[in-house]
Amino acid sequence: MRGRGLALITLLVGCATGAIARDVLVPARAAGNGVSYSYKILKAPDLVDMGRKQNSELKEFEATEVALNELGHNGWRLVQFDAHEFEYYFESVVGGGAGR
């Protein structure tokens, strides 16, 4: 019985957290705050090529790391990785003076 009560409380807290995120956080980001986003999708081989432009001797994982760091320094944020398609999804803030 005690375990059920704890599970119920955990479920209620989780639902409340989800409702707050849906009703408060998401609309705050979408509100007309003058910020817009640009998106970029790159395949894994594209990142390897990008990293190897700086050093052609790099191993694949090293070249990928170099490319990811370069994208980050240029204002791109990795928001998702699709392991099935080996695609990297990036977002960058544009306009409104709130980012790059």
N, C-alpha and C positions, 0 to 999 in steps of 0.2 A: 504494500500500500504506500509506503513511504517513497519508494522508487517511482511510483506513478505520479505522485505529487511533484517530485523534483523534475520529472520529465515534462509535466504540464507547465511548470514555471519556466523551464528552459524554452519550451515551444512558444509560450506567450512573449517572452523577452525577445526571441528571434523574430517573431511576427511584428512586434512593435518596432524593432530596429529596421526591418525591411520597409515598414510603412513610413518611418521617418525618412529613410533614404529616398523613397519614391516620392513623397509629398513635399519634402523640404530641400534636399540636396540636389536632386535632378532639376527641378524648376529653377533653382538659384543659378545653376550653370547655364541653363537655356534662356534665362531672362535676358532682355535686351541690354546687355552690359557692354556692347561694342566690341566684344571679342569674338573672333571667328577662327576656324581651324582649317588647316590644309592637311591633306592626307597623302600618304605615299605607301605603296605596296611593293616590296622587293622580294624576289626569290633568293634562296640561299646562294646559288652560284653567282648572282649579281653582287652579293656582299663580299664573296671571296675575291671576285675580280676587282672590286672597289678597294679592298684592303691590299691586294697585291700590286696595285698601282704605286703604292708607297715603297713596297719591298717585294720583289717577285719571288724571293726565296722563302716566304712565309708558308707554313703549313696551313691547311684549310681553316682549322679552328682559330689560329692566330690571325689570319687575314680577316676572318669574320669579326673577331674582337676589335681589330683596328678599325674596320668599317663601322661597327656599331658605335664605337667611341667617337669617331669623326661625325657621324650623324647626330649624336648627342651634343657635341660641341657646337653644331650648327643649328641647334634648337629643335631637333626631332626627338620625340619621345616614343619609345617602343610601347605600344598598347596591347599588342596581341601577337602570338606566334601560332601558326597553323602547322602542327607537326605532321599532318597527313600530306599537305601540299608543299611543305617547306617554304612557307611564305611568312614574311615579317611585315606587320602593319604598324605604321608610324603616324603620329599626329604632331602638328606644330601650330602654335598659336600665331595668328597673323592679325594685323590691324588693332586698333584701340590702344596701342602703346603698352599692352599688357604682356608682351612677349616678343619673340623674334618672328 
